[in-house]
Amino acid sequence: MAYIARLTFVLAMICIAAAGALALTEGATTPVIEQRIQEELFEAMADYVPEADNFEEKVVNDKTFYIAEKGGEEIGYIMTASAAGYGGPVYMNVAVDTEGEILAVDVDRHTETPGIGDVIEDEEWLAQFDDKTIDDEIALEVDIDNISGSTVTCRAATNAVRNAVDEIGAEFLGLEVAEWDLADVEDGTYEGTGSGFGGDIVVEVTVSGGEITSIEIIEHSETPEYFELAKDIIPEMIIDEQDWDVDEASGATMTSIGIKDAVFDALAQ
Amino acid sequence: MSMAKEFSKGIIKDQPVLRLLLGLCPALGVTGTATNGFGMGMAATFVLLCASIVISLLRSVIPKSVRVPCFIVIIATFVTIVDMTMNAFLPELHDALGIFIPLIVVNCLILGRAEAFFSRNPLHTSIADALGMGAGFALALTILGAIREILGAGTIFGVVITPEAFEPFGVFATPPGAFIGLGFMLAGMNYISKKLKLD
C-alpha cells in the first residue's frame, strides 16, 4: 500500500511541477504569439492596400472581411477564400477596391505538393490577377493562364480568387449573386457547368412541378474510375434531398464538387 | 568513461540517426532544407539536455515501475515549452517544422536515452551524453537537409550556390528524396564504420 502511495505521490509531484512550468511558459508566450499574428495580418494587408491607414474587421455569416479605410472612408476590401486543391484547400488573400478592381492577390496558405503545386506562389503567375475586375470571368484557361503540370492547384487558386471576389462583391459592391431557390425555378431543362478534377463537367437538370426530376451528366473529362464513384450517387442524392449541397462521394471529392457546382450553376438565379 | 568520450560517442560511434537508426521520422520529415534540419536538431538537443538534467537528478526518486510515465511527462513538458517558445520567437521555423515539434515527445532517441542512460548515470555524464546525442542528431539532420536542399532547390541555408544552368531535381524536395538521401548517408556511414572497425 505504502508502495502504491509512493508511486502515486512521485508521479503526481512530477505532473504538478510540469503543469506549473507549462503555465508559466504559456503565460509568457501567448501575448507574443497573438501580437505577432495580428501584426503579420496587418502588415500583409498594408502591403495589399498601401494607402489605407486603418483596417476594420467585419464578420458576416462566419466569413471574415477586412475593410481598408483612409481617413475614415472605405477604400478597399480584403478577404481570404479557399477552393479545393490537390492536397486540401488552397487559401488565397484577395484585396478589391471600391470600384471592384483587384488590388492584390496573394497565396495565404496551401498544402499542395512541394515542387509541383507551389508554382502558384510565382509572382508572375499571381500578377495575372492584378488587372482583373469583379466583372471579369477569372477562370483558369479563360483569362488566367494555366501552368502545365499543376492544373489542379492552379484551378484551385483561381477558383479561390473568384470566390473571394464574389463574396466581397455581394457584401460590399452590390453584386448580385446567384441564389438557390427551387420554388422560383420554372419547369424545364437547364444546363450548368462546374469544374471537377479533370476539367469542366456539364449537366442537364430537368425540373418539373417545382422538383428536380433528373440530372444527366452530358460532358466531363474526369478519370473514369473516380467518375464511377460519383456519377450516380451524387445526382441521386441531389434528387433525393432536392438540394445541391449534398455530401461528397468519398474518394471522388473533386468530381462530386464539380457535379454539385454544375447543378447549382444550372438552377441558381 | 570520460566526459569527452561520452560526448563524442554521439557523433560517430553511437551516431543516433546513422548508427542507432533512432529518430528517423523527423530525419525524413523535416529535412527539406538545411535550416529546417538544423532547427529540428537544436529543438531535440534542447529537449534532450533538459530531460537529461531532470531525469538524472530524479533518478533515485523515480520508482522503477512508473519510470516510463515519469519520463514521458518530463519530456512532453520540455517539448511543449520548446513548441510555445518557438511559436513566439521563431515563427518561420515553427511553421516549417509543424507537427514534428510536438512529435519530439515520442522520438525514440529521447525516451531511449532517458531509459538507457540518464536514469542510470550521474548528472555530468548524462549532460555530456545528451549534448553528444543531440549534436549527432543535429549533424545528421543538417547534412541530410543540406544534400536535399542543394539537389532539390540549388540553395544551402537559403543561399543560392549552384550556377544558373543547374536545374534542381524536384524529387529531392519531396519525401521520396528524403529516403534516397538517407539511404546514401547510411551506406556511407556503414563504409566508414567498416574502415574504422567500429563494430
Contacts between the chains, C-beta under 8 A, distances in Angstrom:
chain1	res1	chain2	res2	distance
A	3	B	63	7.8
A	6	B	63	6.3
A	7	B	63	5.2
A	7	B	65	6.3
A	7	B	66	4.9
A	10	B	61	6.2
A	10	B	62	6.1
A	10	B	63	6.1
A	10	B	66	6.8
A	10	B	70	7.0
A	11	B	66	5.3
A	11	B	69	6.1
A	11	B	70	6.2
A	11	B	73	7.6
A	14	B	58	7.7
A	14	B	62	7.8
A	14	B	70	5.4
A	14	B	73	5.4
A	14	B	74	6.6
A	15	B	73	5.7
A	18	B	73	5.3
A	18	B	74	6.9
A	18	B	76	7.5
A	18	B	77	4.0
A	21	B	77	5.7
A	21	B	81	6.7
A	22	B	77	6.1
A	22	B	80	5.7
A	22	B	81	6.9
A	25	B	80	7.4
A	25	B	81	4.8
A	25	B	84	5.3
A	25	B	85	6.8
A	26	B	84	6.1
A	28	B	88	7.8
A	29	B	84	4.4
A	29	B	85	6.0
A	29	B	87	6.7
A	29	B	88	3.9
A	30	B	84	7.9
A	32	B	88	4.0
A	32	B	89	7.1
A	33	B	84	7.7
A	33	B	87	5.4
A	33	B	88	5.0
A	36	B	88	7.2
A	36	B	91	6.1
A	113	B	174	6.9
A	114	B	32	6.9
A	114	B	173	5.0
A	114	B	174	6.1
A	115	B	152	7.2
A	115	B	170	3.9
A	115	B	171	8.0
A	115	B	173	4.5
A	115	B	174	6.0
A	116	B	170	7.1
